[in-house]
Amino acid sequence: MRPLAWVTGALAAGVAIGEHAGPLPMLLGRGGALLVLIALAAWLGHPRAVAAGLLLLAAVAGAVLERAASRPPAPGHVRWLVDVPAQASAPRVGRVRAPGAGRGAPGADAAWSAARAARLPVTVRGVVVRPPEARGDRVRAVLDIREVRTGTRRFAAHGLVQASLPPEPVVRYGDLVEVTGRLRRPPDAGNPGEFSYRAYLARQGIHVTLHAHGPPRVLARSQGGPAVAFAVGLRDRMVAVLHAALPPPQGGLMASLLLGTKPPEEMWQAFTRAGVVHLLVVSGFQVGLVAAAILSLLRWSRAPRWLAVAAAAALVLLFALVVGVQPSVARAAVMALAGLLAWVVDREKDAWSALAAAALVILIADPLALFSTSFQLSFAATMGLMYVAPEIARRLAPGEGHPARAVPGAGSARDDGTMAADLPSRRGGDQGTPAAPAAARAAGAAWRYLASLLGMSLGAQIAVLPILVHTFGAISVVAPLANLLLVPLSVIMVPIGLLGAVAGLVHQALATAILFPMRPLLVLMTEITARLAESPLAVAGIAPPPPWLWVFYCAAVVGAVEALRWRYRPSFRQCALGVAAAVAVAVWAQAWAAHQGRRLEVTFIDVGQGDAIFVRAPGGRTVLIDAGGAPAFGDRVAPPQEAGGIDLAPFLPPGSRDAYDVGERRVVPYLRRRGVRRIDLLVITHPHEDHVGGVPAVIQNIPVGLVWESGYVHLSPSYLRLRRLLTGRGIPVRAVHRGEGVDLGGGVRLRVFHPSPPLLAETGSDVNNNSIVLGLVHGNVSTLLTGDVEAPVEERLLADAAALPSQAIKVAHHGGRTSTTPSFLLATRPRIAVISVGSDNPFGHPHPRTLEALRAAGTRVYRTDRHGAVTLVSDGRVVWARAFRHPEAGGQGTHQPEGTP
């Protein structure tokens, strides 16, 4: 029956709906009422009513936990230094006096601190509460803030801040440091389905980031907890041992396999594309290995059972502290402890109950972990190994017993498994089988081994597929093959690597001798991963389907597994009904897609300070206009506001131009989520970095049919790299001019309004003023896309007055003051204007004068820095705008062009 699984499921459901379940006092009242009803049902002798009431109570408890964890920070929290909107919308919880404010002024931290800290650097003092991590040429550290200072004024504050620090001086866990820099809120997701760095940090209790303007001052050491300090010090020593025993990048790869440290970015991306990044995430396999090793050693020495269990439990907890208690490690550790408890009390191990116990413990400790991709992938993959994998392996190798026994630690393989196969059983081993020739036994064992590996790989992939598609919009096609080749290597390397790392704590020479044979295996793993990652079929983009399709998917998986398990043979009538239902759903889906396909969609992708516009015509043809990038600023590069964990800074230092690829991180994922498999036309309006920087990544990931450019050559690094890519891939390139165009089908035509030969020169900004200006015409709806042209070009365009009137316009040059003149707005008469711009950009875009001109023209303005991605949808008669983020800030509406019914 597994009651623990039912309770855990009810608690998780309560956490999932907690945001919509009402305020915390109401939930507590409902919980109290349920307790009274449960007591009454028990007194009346209704066990089923009691069970149902307890499950409802667990759901209410989950909602209470979610509401409590999501409460706004208390007054004095560092978040209020930068979060004016949140403070304004949050309930008033008291009065806070800020330096320089009137005595007892309400909300002073929002009115004063946000106004000043958003523009001026502040100095914070805090303790490093997590092990710092290297990220390129910076170090990321989490500080527990004690004090904030601006100028000569100081005031107490609390809360966690993620700080980006220079590598020198070295800071460690427990250091009390003082850092000067700029505080910001982490960036939120700007495009549909995009990873939200703000939500990711908020689940860890971090609401503010800080970019240090100089080196930190270490004021004191050893201010952290002694147990964590010991574990962190032990991990650092083991990582140093591995790097000393193995040459780069092999030392970094072994440290990732054993301790979960982040490898170089190129290696991480290769493992991700090959679908084996889980090998670099510490979880069940390492935890099971630690427990099994100490148990075997103590049982061999005939130590008492209680001593063996206590030692194994202590080492499991220590190892979890050493590698960091992320959800996958916590799951494996709790399941290991559950298995040890079952062994010591002489009870049969139940992997499902252990998995439920792990989820229950994690959700009680951190209910917001339910929304973490790591939590979801870890538990889904484990369920796939426990439920789906055995039936696949049994079908591949029938009559050979449970397949999980074929591979050491298969029940806890990497971050997908359980502890069920890692701990000793009181029931004894498998029963013997009749004697067979040695060759036959060896062949059978090898086949069972391969069947088990393939079953585990497919079972885990089947289970995590919905999460991967929903979260990333892509799957790795080569993942089953990569797992089949690389998991056996990890099975060999992980135990030997752990032995070498531990031996190195005694003497480095021991570690070098033990780890030396691992070098060729590490090289082989790296080469296999690189080759598979470079395959054209490595990653397949998949548009996330509607939720009801996942219901069908899960039902089909459960039905298939149960049919395999019980050898069920459905009747002809059942098969006919199933086929009829599938056909009906497919026809309905096609009809809906056809209905949606009659519309023109123009999406201004949020790429920070840059442009990227995706066009999908009613007939399905696709156009991408620019792809964002890091805007050049003298000899430095200003990074776009992003959502992938890279530090936000006004400028990146020289030489770090490629630290954040907007095309790889934002444009390509967006296109994959939209199900784009081919770009029919790619338009490069002009070769500035903030327009062309992301194009190489697009070309490397998605086939492109034709490229348009203005013909103006510029020596930006991304443009030169792009030209080499286009030549190497044989993609045709055309320089287009005024009067040219293309029919996109479905009544949509793309026209070129600028440039006209010869190209402009000596205009003050020749690159911008030779931008391609495009017009999209769909029936009676016209959309003008102006690139980065400035006032001189707008004057030229005024001569074509008949072509200029547009219901929607892309504001030129990110809303800069040199574009969007009043006379140009008078001629175009747009009802909707979209400004593609980055938050807090160093150029001051959009300029207040441009915004005022748009307001005076009665134009509704959408900005990607506030609204995220903005999509214009047209049916040929009416155009309307959809904003991804904060639609209430700019409003949503339907805008109908003049002269239409």
Salt bridges, closest charged atoms under 4 A:
GLU66 OE1 - ARG67 NE 2.89
ASP83 OD2 - ARG79 NE 2.61
ASP83 OD1 - ARG185 NH1 3.22
GLU133 OE1 - ARG135 NH2 2.94
GLU147 OE2 - ARG154 NH1 2.48
ASP175 OD2 - ARG221 NH1 2.45
GLU178 OE2 - ARG125 NH2 2.73
GLU178 OE2 - ARG149 NH1 3.41
GLU178 OE1 - ARG217 NH1 2.80
GLU194 OE1 - ARG666 NH2 2.88
GLU265 OE1 - LYS262 NZ 3.94
GLU265 OE2 - ARG665 NH2 3.57
ASP346 OD1 - ARG426 NE 3.44
GLU348 OE1 - ARG427 NE 2.71
ASP350 OD2 - ARG2 NE 2.88
GLU391 OE2 - ARG394 NH1 2.89
GLU391 OE2 - ARG565 NE 3.51
GLU400 OE1 - ARG448 NH1 3.13
ASP416 OD2 - HIS278 ND1 3.95
GLU527 OE1 - ARG531 NH2 3.24
GLU562 OE2 - ARG565 NH1 3.82
GLU601 OE1 - ARG674 NH2 2.67
ASP606 OD2 - ARG666 NH2 3.60
ASP611 OD2 - HIS691 ND1 3.93
ASP611 OD2 - LYS810 NZ 2.63
ASP611 OD1 - HIS814 ND1 3.55
ASP626 OD2 - HIS691 ND1 2.76
ASP680 OD1 - ARG678 NE 3.41
ASP690 OD2 - HIS691 NE2 3.75
ASP690 OD2 - HIS814 NE2 3.02
GLU709 OE2 - ARG723 NH1 2.91
GLU740 OE1 - ARG734 NH2 2.15
ASP788 OD2 - HIS686 NE2 3.19
ASP788 OD2 - HIS691 NE2 2.91
ASP788 OD2 - HIS814 NE2 3.68
GLU790 OE2 - HIS813 ND1 3.59
ASP800 OD2 - ARG738 NH2 3.20
GLU852 OE1 - ARG855 NH2 3.19
ASP865 OD2 - ARG863 NH2 2.73
ASP875 OD2 - ARG877 NH2 3.86
GLU888 OE2 - HIS886 ND1 3.91
